[in-house]
Amino acid sequence: MAGYNFDNPYNTGYGAQGGTDGGGFMQGEVTSSPAGGKGDYGKDTVRPLTIKQILDAEEPYPEAGHQVDGVIISHITFVGQIRNISTQTTNITYKVDDGTGVIEVKQWNDPDMSMAEPMGNDNDSKSKLVEDGYCRVWGKLKAFNNKKHVGAHVIRPVTDYNEINYHLLDATAIHLFFTRGPVDAGKGQNGTRMNEGAPGAPPQQMSNGQALPSMSPGARKLLQTLKATPQSNEGLHVQMLASQMGTNTNEAQRAAEELISLGLIFTTVDEYTWALLEC
């Protein structure tokens, strides 16, 4: 695979949500304005995923944003085969299958485009999207009545079938990056690998030279936070850890219970305050 910019992969060039997704508002969904929001809207990145990863994405609490591998996803892209096309007045719904799962993709009709010359690239792409054909989707993960779907910014047919295999490799590489760290992050003097983990993540070796046990991304993030945050002998409270991790206290507590079971941390002044074991 070509060099991959993990710091800011697939930096979006089409700006905000775009007209094709503007009609996708449903009651119960929350919209935000870049002017009144977080200020880093333009820094959103596109994450390549499989449909199973999309369906398994979790939202720690309402409006927190969906997460995959413990990382919030903004824009996503995936490749799959169109199983069904349903054309309605306001949108076109595609049922897409990539072998790992099936999800609905909605592309909302732009009323301004309907009055324009019907010869643009977008219309040409739509005309080539057929059932049983392959397509690539760019969009945002949405949920309505606890059912996930993708609001598509762009959906186009796949003309080079190498793109299907490339995408699966791409999604796998990013998944491994966030769960196991970058490839060849470092090697010991004896040539054995000492994977440093994702940026800011703890080393996957303990101080006694033994490898860290397998753990969830949330537990790994909590361990890294405990290692990186200055603290007294009493350790850190769950509220401070949750704030440092950008998650809620329930997620932090579940991660702590996992680390306690692995013998990596212990409780101190109460059951919600933890410190690292010397290991």
N, C-alpha and C positions, 0 to 999 in steps of 0.2 A: 504494500500500500504506500501511497505517497505520504510525504511528511504531513503530520496532522497537528494543527494548532489547538492544543487542549485548553489553552487559556481562554480562547474565544473562538470556538469552532463555528463555522457557518454563520459569521456575523451577518445579520439580516440587512439587506439592502433595500427592502421595499417599505421601510419605515413602520408605521403603525399598522393597525389591523387591516386596513384596506377596505375598499368598497365592497368586495365580494363577501365579506363577513359582516358587513354592517347590518344586514337584515336578520342576523342570527340571535337577536335578543329575545329571551324568553323570561316570563315571570319567574322570579326566584334566582335569576342569575345576577351577578354583581358586575357592573361595568365601572371603569375608572378612566380618568383623564390623565394624560401625561403631565399636563400643567398642574394638576392638583394632586399628583401622586408622588411616587418615590424618587423621581428625578433620574433614574437610570433606565428608563424605558427603552432608549435607543441602544442599550448595550445587551438587549436580549439576544440569545443565541438559539440556534436550531439543533435539536438533539435527535440523531438517528435512532430509531427504536423498532422493535418488532411489535406486532399487534398484541401479543401476550404481555409484553412489558407495559403497553398502554393500558390494557384492561386491569393489570395488577397494580397500577399506580395508586398510591395512597395519598390521602389528604389528612394530615395530622389533626387539623381542626378546621372549621368553616373559614373559607377565604384565605387559608394558609398557602394555597397553591399545591398542585399535585406533585408528588415526588417519586422518582425512580432511582434506586440505589442510594437513597438518602439525599438526593440532590433535587432541588426544585426544577421542574421543566417549564419552559415558557412556550416556545414554538417547537414543533416536532415535524419529522419527516419519516415516511415509510413507503415501502413498495409492496404491492399485492395485486391479486387478480380480482377483477370486477365480477361478482356473482350476480348482481342485480342492479338495474338502474330504474329509479322511480322519479318521473318528472312531474312536478307540481307547479302551481301558479307562482309560488314564492321561492322555491328552491328545487334543486335536483339532489336526490339522495342516492348515493352509491353504497352498496354493500360489498366491502372489500375483504378478501381472505388472503393471508400470506403463508398459510400452512401452520402458523402458531395460534391463530385465532381469527375471529371475524368481527368487524366493527363497521358501523354506519358512518359515512362521510357525507356531510351536508355542505353544498355550495349554494349560497343564497344568490338569487338573481339581483342584479343591479338595475334598478329602473332607468337610470341614466343611460346605461349601455343599450337598453332595448330601443332607445330612440336614436342611437348612433348607427353608423355604417356597420352592418353585420359582417365585416370582413377582417376584424382584428385577430390577433394571435389567440386571445382567450376563446373566441368563438370557434376558431379553427381547431383548437385543442379539444373543445367539447365535442365537436363533430366526429373526432377520431376515437373518442372513448366509447368502447363497445363492451357488451357482456362477454365474459371469458377472456377479454384482453387484459394486459397488465398495465398498471399505472403507477405513477409516483405522486404522493400527496404531501403538500406542505400546509400546516395549519396549527390550530390550538386545540388542546383537549378540553372538552366541555362535559358537563353532567347536568341532566335534567331528570327529576324523579328517580334519582339513584341509578340512572342508566347513562353510561358514557357514550359520547360520540365525538367526532372530530369536525370542527368548523373549518372548512378548507379555505385557505387563501388562494392556493394554486393547486390544480390537479391536471396532470398531463399524461398522455400515453407513453409507455416505455417502448422505445424503438430498438434499443440495443439490449438484448437479454443478458449481457454481461453485467448490466446495471443491477439485476436482481441479486446475483451472487455477491457483487461488490457491496451492496447495501447490507446484506446479512453479515458480511465480514466487518463492515464499518460499525454496525450496531454492537457486534460482539466485542470489538476492540475498545469501544467507549465503555461498555459494561465492565470489562476487565480492568480498565483504567481506574474506574471509581471504586471497584471492589477489591482489587489486588495491587493497585499502584501502577506507575509507568514501567514499561519494559526497560530492563537494564538500568534501573535507577542507580545501581551501584554494585560493586563486587568486592568481596573480601580479598585479602592477600593470597589466600589459597585458591582464588578463582571462583569460589562459591558465591551464589547470588545473595545479596543482602537487600531485598526490595524495600525501598524507603516508603512505599505507599503513595497515595495521592498527595498533591501539594498540601503541606501542613499536617499530614497524617503521621502517626507515630511509627517508628521503625518496626518491622515485622520480626524483630528479634528482641528478646529480653536481655537485660544487662548480664545475665549469666551465660549468654551465648545460645540459649535454647530459642527455637522458633516460637512466635506467638501462636496460640491455638486459633482455629478458625472461629470467626465471629461475624455477626451481622454488621452492616454498614453503620447502623445507629450506635452499636456498642463500640465500634472502632472510633467513631467520631467523639463519643464521650471519653474514651481513653485518651485520645489526642488532646481534648480540652483539659482534662485533668493534668496532663503532662505539661501543657503550654501555659496554664494560668497560674500566676503567683498565688500562694496560699500559705496559711499557717499549718501547724501540726493537726489542727482540727479538720482540715480538708475543705471541701466546698459544698454548699447547700444546693439542693436540687433546683431551686429557683434561679440561682446564679448560673448554674450549669446549663439550664434550659435556655436562658437568655444568651449565653455565649454560643450555644449551638444553633440558635435560631429555630427552636422547636418548642413544644409545650412540655409541662412537667410530667405528664403521663408517659410520653415517649422517652424522656430522660430517665424516668424511674424504671421503665422496662429495660432500657439499655444497662442501667446500673445493676439490676437483678441478674442480667446475663453475665456481666463482668464479675459479680460476686460469686456466681456459680463456677466461674472459671478460675477463681482464686487470684484475681488481679487487683481488686479493690476491696475495701472493708468499710463498715459503718463506724462513725466516731461518736459525736455527742448525741446523735439521735439517728433514727432509721432513714432520715432523708439527707444526711450529710455523709460524704464519702471521701476517702483518701486512698492514694495508691499504696499498694503493698510493695515493699522492696523486693524486686525480682530481677 
